[in-house]
Amino acid sequence: MTHNDPTKLTVQVYSDLISPSAKLVGGTLEDITRLLVRPVQAAIAGANHVFDQIALSVAERLDSIPPGRRIQPAANIAGPAMEAARFAASNPTLREMYAKLLATAMDADTARYAHPAFVDIISQLTPDEARLVSTFHLRPLYPGLTIGVDGSLTGGPTTKREDIPLYSTLTGVAGFDHPELLSSYVDNVARLGLVRRNDRDQTTLVSNATYASFTESATIAVTDARFGGMPTEEERQRVTSELLPLIARMDIKDRDCWYYDYWDLEITDFGLQFCAGCVDVPTG
């Protein structure tokens, strides 16, 4: 090992940290944040700029935490979080999740919500997926609707079946950059164990339909699912404009059989813990 070996430096700084606990009292909140996470900074080369961003963000959160509750974060959370944050330097949505996780781990009252797995989960989220998860602080469950088509039921030579999930009840809340990828976002968030899809066992089946009747019926079904059957004309037009490109992609043929499946998207207990540990809840 050389004189500048980061492992030795990390051990030395940790020794400094666990000596008089009074070192955590006094100074600015940013100084306290730097002290609490300094061992991690020392072990990561070339991360000064990101560390400064994280330190400032965590300091803002520590402002609402009484000094007596501020603790040193668990190394298996703080270390990986600072390392992963290097790769989110240009992405404020994900960077703020890391900062929130660190602040959660530094509060004696909330540290139990800071799960080590959350660092890896954040690293596997896109900014839109992070926004999706954040919407669940508003409500734990969202209704949904899938439109499916099966050409084989009309006696065609080949089977054509494509399901298009419509998570449009979420799009107005989350402000996605790419709402057309919402179904993929939900698949990934579900894979990470943060949400689950619950089928309602409620299916509407229509056969021998024309393209026009399919479009009309789909619009009615979606507006009913989204607005409880009482949409305004503006809402109905907005739904139609959203559906048309999806329907075109499905290549609907006259007399195809199509159906609707209803379901709910629900946050899991693990997802609730993730939100508590990593998501800032707006106030006011």
Secondary structure, 3 states (H helix, E strand, C coil): CCCCCHHHHHHHHHHHHCCCHHHHCCCCHHHHHHHHHHHHHHCCCCCHHHHHHHHHHHHHHHCCCCHHHECCCCHHHHHHHHHHHHHHCCCHHHHHHHHHHHHHHCECCCHHHCCCHHHHHHHCCCHHHHHHHHHHHCCCEEEEEEEEEEHHHHCCCCCCEEEEEECHHHHHHHCCCCHHHHHHHHHHHHHCCCEEEEEEEEEEEEEEECHHHHHHHHHHHHHHHHHCCCCCHHHHHHHHHHHHHHHHHHCCCCCEEEEEEEEEEEECHHHHHHHHHHCCCCCC
